[in-house]
Amino acid sequence: MALQKPYKDVPGTTIFDADMSRQGYWLNQFCMSLMKAENREKFKADERAYLDQWAMSEEQKQAVLARDLNRCIALGGNIYFLAKIGATDGRSFQQMAGSMTGMTEDEYRQMMVAGGRSAQGNRVIGEDGDAQTHRQPQGAAGQSKGN
């Protein structure tokens, strides 16, 4: 019997649960390897060769190479592990988060200082009574595009 996952109804959100953890295991292990200076140097010297040492899917490897963090998350990456990629690239967590939202670092900072994103339209589908939130989830995993 499949586990019920009512949290799949949060628009634009990927919940890191046990299934996502299994899917992203090697992606996240790769990220953790970047905690060691010698591994960061190996990765920076030849990213593809370093990634090929890990049992990640080709899609996960391509997402890392493109620094498409939203795609990495959709493929099982955990943001706290993915932050190691940003640190390897010399990017702050704030810069990474801004890139994931389509904002500049300054725009992202200003949004967060102002209280973050509005909850309107970002709750569980149907929770806030907004007609726009009653849409059907998209994709096989019930997640909307842009995760």
BAKE-845063 format. One record per residue: residue number from 1; chain; z, y, x of N, C-alpha, C in turn. Coordinates in steps of 0.02 Angstrom, whole numbers. Layout:
[NUM,"A",[Z,Y,X],[Z,Y,X],[Z,Y,X]],
...
END
This chain:
[1,"A",[0,-59,42],[0,0,0],[0,63,45]],
[2,"A",[-44,108,30],[-50,170,69],[8,217,54]],
[3,"A",[31,251,105],[84,299,99],[58,361,62]],
[4,"A",[95,385,13],[76,446,-22],[85,505,25]],
[5,"A",[37,551,24],[39,610,68],[24,673,27]],
[6,"A",[73,695,-13],[61,755,-54],[48,817,-12]],
[7,"A",[69,817,51],[59,875,94],[-14,883,115]],
[8,"A",[-58,838,97],[-129,845,112],[-160,903,71]],
[9,"A",[-123,928,22],[-147,981,-22],[-134,1052,5]],
[10,"A",[-112,1059,67],[-101,1126,94],[-166,1150,123]],
[11,"A",[-197,1201,92],[-263,1224,114],[-265,1245,188]],
[12,"A",[-315,1221,224],[-326,1241,293],[-273,1217,341]],
[13,"A",[-234,1167,321],[-178,1144,363],[-187,1070,378]],
[14,"A",[-177,1053,441],[-176,983,461],[-104,966,479]],
[15,"A",[-76,919,444],[-7,898,456],[-7,844,510]],
[16,"A",[33,852,561],[37,803,615],[88,750,594]],
[17,"A",[61,697,565],[104,642,542],[91,580,586]],
[18,"A",[118,524,565],[111,463,606],[38,443,615]],
[19,"A",[-3,450,563],[-74,433,570],[-109,478,620]],
[20,"A",[-95,543,616],[-125,590,664],[-100,576,734]],
[21,"A",[-37,557,740],[-9,541,805],[-45,482,837]],
[22,"A",[-59,432,797],[-96,373,823],[-167,393,842]],
[23,"A",[-200,433,800],[-268,454,814],[-272,495,878]],
[24,"A",[-223,538,889],[-225,583,947],[-185,561,1007]],
[25,"A",[-162,498,1007],[-118,475,1060],[-145,491,1130]],
[26,"A",[-206,470,1145],[-234,480,1213],[-251,553,1227]],
[27,"A",[-272,589,1176],[-283,661,1184],[-218,695,1204]],
[28,"A",[-164,678,1170],[-100,709,1184],[-71,686,1252]],
[29,"A",[-85,623,1270],[-63,599,1336],[-100,636,1392]],
[30,"A",[-165,647,1381],[-204,687,1429],[-171,756,1437]],
[31,"A",[-155,788,1381],[-125,854,1384],[-59,853,1423]],
[32,"A",[-19,803,1411],[46,798,1446],[36,787,1520]],
[33,"A",[-20,755,1539],[-32,745,1611],[-40,811,1647]],
[34,"A",[-59,863,1610],[-70,929,1640],[-5,964,1660]],
[35,"A",[51,932,1647],[115,960,1668],[123,954,1744]],
[36,"A",[84,909,1775],[88,901,1848],[33,941,1881]],
[37,"A",[52,979,1932],[5,1023,1967],[-56,985,1994]],
[38,"A",[-45,926,2022],[-101,888,2050],[-151,868,1995]],
[39,"A",[-126,854,1936],[-172,837,1880],[-210,898,1855]],
[40,"A",[-176,955,1853],[-212,1016,1834],[-268,1031,1883]],
[41,"A",[-255,1021,1946],[-307,1034,1997],[-365,985,1989]],
[42,"A",[-351,922,1977],[-403,872,1966],[-445,890,1905]],
[43,"A",[-411,910,1851],[-446,929,1790],[-490,990,1801]],
[44,"A",[-463,1040,1834],[-502,1102,1846],[-561,1089,1893]],
[45,"A",[-554,1042,1939],[-608,1027,1986],[-667,993,1952]],
[46,"A",[-654,949,1904],[-708,913,1869],[-680,890,1802]],
[47,"A",[-685,934,1753],[-655,920,1687],[-680,855,1657]],
[48,"A",[-745,846,1658],[-773,787,1626],[-749,723,1660]],
[49,"A",[-749,721,1725],[-727,662,1761],[-653,647,1746]],
[50,"A",[-613,699,1742],[-542,689,1727],[-534,663,1656]],
[51,"A",[-570,692,1608],[-565,669,1539],[-588,596,1532]],
[52,"A",[-638,577,1571],[-663,509,1566],[-613,456,1589]],
[53,"A",[-559,478,1620],[-506,431,1639],[-460,413,1579]],
[54,"A",[-470,447,1524],[-427,438,1466],[-466,403,1410]],
[55,"A",[-432,362,1371],[-463,324,1317],[-470,367,1253]],
[56,"A",[-495,426,1263],[-507,472,1207],[-576,459,1178]],
[57,"A",[-586,480,1116],[-653,475,1087],[-697,528,1119]],
[58,"A",[-761,518,1116],[-808,568,1142],[-799,634,1105]],
[59,"A",[-786,630,1041],[-776,691,1001],[-714,729,1026]],
[60,"A",[-661,694,1043],[-602,727,1070],[-618,759,1138]],
[61,"A",[-654,723,1180],[-672,751,1245],[-714,814,1237]],
[62,"A",[-762,813,1193],[-805,871,1181],[-764,930,1155]],
[63,"A",[-716,916,1112],[-674,970,1085],[-633,1002,1141]],
[64,"A",[-607,961,1187],[-570,988,1245],[-616,1030,1288]],
[65,"A",[-674,1003,1305],[-721,1040,1348],[-741,1107,1317]],
[66,"A",[-748,1109,1251],[-767,1170,1216],[-706,1215,1203]],
[67,"A",[-647,1190,1218],[-584,1224,1204],[-580,1241,1130]],
[68,"A",[-606,1196,1089],[-603,1203,1016],[-537,1172,993]],
[69,"A",[-485,1212,994],[-418,1187,978],[-411,1167,906]],
[70,"A",[-446,1200,861],[-444,1179,791],[-472,1109,783]],
[71,"A",[-527,1095,818],[-556,1028,816],[-509,977,848]],
[72,"A",[-478,995,904],[-430,951,936],[-374,932,887]],
[73,"A",[-350,981,849],[-297,967,801],[-322,920,746]],
[74,"A",[-383,932,722],[-412,889,671],[-421,817,696]],
[75,"A",[-426,809,762],[-436,744,793],[-371,713,819]],
[76,"A",[-314,740,797],[-250,711,814],[-210,747,867]],
[77,"A",[-236,803,891],[-199,841,942],[-140,877,911]],
[78,"A",[-86,880,948],[-27,916,927],[-26,982,966]],
[79,"A",[-15,1037,931],[-21,1103,962],[26,1110,1022]],
[80,"A",[83,1078,1020],[130,1085,1076],[105,1048,1138]],
[81,"A",[66,996,1128],[33,963,1185],[-28,1002,1206]],
[82,"A",[-67,1026,1157],[-128,1063,1172],[-113,1128,1210]],
[83,"A",[-53,1153,1203],[-34,1214,1240],[-39,1204,1315]],
[84,"A",[-36,1142,1338],[-42,1127,1410],[-113,1143,1435]],
[85,"A",[-163,1135,1391],[-231,1154,1410],[-235,1229,1420]],
[86,"A",[-207,1266,1372],[-206,1339,1378],[-170,1362,1440]],
[87,"A",[-114,1332,1455],[-76,1350,1515],[-117,1336,1578]],
[88,"A",[-153,1280,1578],[-196,1263,1634],[-250,1315,1644]],
[89,"A",[-275,1342,1588],[-326,1394,1590],[-297,1464,1601]],
[90,"A",[-231,1469,1606],[-200,1534,1615],[-195,1575,1551]],
[91,"A",[-195,1541,1495],[-192,1575,1430],[-123,1566,1399]],
[92,"A",[-98,1618,1368],[-33,1614,1334],[-42,1578,1267]],
[93,"A",[13,1557,1239],[11,1526,1173],[-15,1575,1122]],
[94,"A",[3,1638,1129],[-20,1690,1083],[-96,1698,1087]],
[95,"A",[-124,1695,1147],[-197,1699,1154],[-230,1639,1121]],
[96,"A",[-201,1580,1131],[-229,1520,1101],[-227,1525,1025]],
[97,"A",[-170,1545,997],[-163,1550,925],[-212,1601,896]],
[98,"A",[-220,1656,931],[-269,1705,908],[-339,1676,905]],
[99,"A",[-357,1638,957],[-425,1609,958],[-434,1558,901]],
[100,"A",[-380,1526,881],[-384,1476,827],[-391,1508,759]],
[101,"A",[-372,1571,753],[-376,1606,689],[-437,1652,685]],
[102,"A",[-474,1656,740],[-532,1701,741],[-512,1773,754]],
[103,"A",[-452,1783,779],[-427,1850,793],[-423,1861,868]],
[104,"A",[-421,1924,887],[-405,1939,956],[-331,1928,966]],
[105,"A",[-309,1927,1028],[-238,1919,1042],[-199,1976,1009]],
[106,"A",[-224,2037,1015],[-189,2094,986],[-186,2091,910]],
[107,"A",[-241,2072,878],[-242,2065,805],[-191,2012,783]],
[108,"A",[-189,1956,819],[-143,1903,803],[-71,1927,810]],
[109,"A",[-56,1961,865],[11,1988,876],[31,2035,820]],
[110,"A",[-15,2081,802],[0,2129,748],[13,2093,682]],
[111,"A",[-26,2041,667],[-15,2004,605],[55,1972,605]],
[112,"A",[74,1942,661],[139,1908,665],[196,1959,661]],
[113,"A",[190,2016,695],[241,2067,692],[249,2094,621]],
[114,"A",[193,2096,584],[194,2120,515],[220,2066,466]],
[115,"A",[239,2009,490],[267,1958,446],[225,1896,438]],
[116,"A",[168,1891,474],[127,1831,470],[78,1833,412]],
[117,"A",[48,1776,400],[-1,1771,346],[33,1770,278]],
[118,"A",[-3,1794,229],[22,1791,161],[25,1719,138]],
[119,"A",[75,1703,99],[80,1635,70],[30,1626,14]],
[120,"A",[6,1680,-15],[-41,1676,-70],[-104,1639,-48]],
[121,"A",[-119,1585,-81],[-178,1546,-64],[-167,1497,-7]],
[122,"A",[-107,1497,21],[-93,1452,77],[-36,1404,62]],
[123,"A",[-21,1395,-3],[29,1348,-23],[-4,1283,-45]],
[124,"A",[36,1236,-66],[10,1174,-94],[-35,1192,-153]],
[125,"A",[-91,1160,-158],[-139,1175,-210],[-105,1172,-278]],
[126,"A",[-110,1227,-316],[-81,1231,-383],[-10,1259,-384]],
[127,"A",[23,1266,-326],[93,1286,-325],[103,1358,-346]],
[128,"A",[59,1403,-326],[71,1474,-340],[32,1500,-399]],
[129,"A",[-2,1456,-436],[-37,1477,-496],[-102,1514,-484]],
[130,"A",[-120,1525,-422],[-182,1559,-405],[-240,1512,-420]],
[131,"A",[-287,1535,-460],[-343,1492,-479],[-381,1467,-418]],
[132,"A",[-384,1508,-366],[-420,1487,-306],[-387,1428,-271]],
[133,"A",[-322,1418,-282],[-288,1363,-249],[-296,1298,-287]],
[134,"A",[-331,1298,-343],[-341,1237,-382],[-405,1201,-363]],
[135,"A",[-434,1219,-308],[-496,1188,-286],[-481,1117,-260]],
[136,"A",[-532,1077,-258],[-526,1009,-232],[-525,1011,-156]],
[137,"A",[-482,970,-125],[-484,967,-52],[-552,941,-28]],
[138,"A",[-573,964,31],[-637,943,59],[-625,895,116]],
[139,"A",[-673,851,129],[-669,806,186],[-634,742,169]],
[140,"A",[-645,692,210],[-619,625,198],[-543,624,199]],
[141,"A",[-512,667,239],[-440,666,245],[-407,715,196]],
[142,"A",[-446,745,151],[-419,792,103],[-402,859,134]],
[143,"A",[-433,875,189],[-419,938,222],[-478,985,213]],
[144,"A",[-463,1049,207],[-517,1097,199],[-548,1111,266]],
[145,"A",[-608,1140,265],[-642,1158,328],[-603,1212,363]],
[146,"A",[-611,1214,429],[-580,1266,468],[-511,1247,493]],
[147,"A",[-495,1183,493],[-429,1161,516],[-420,1178,588]],
END
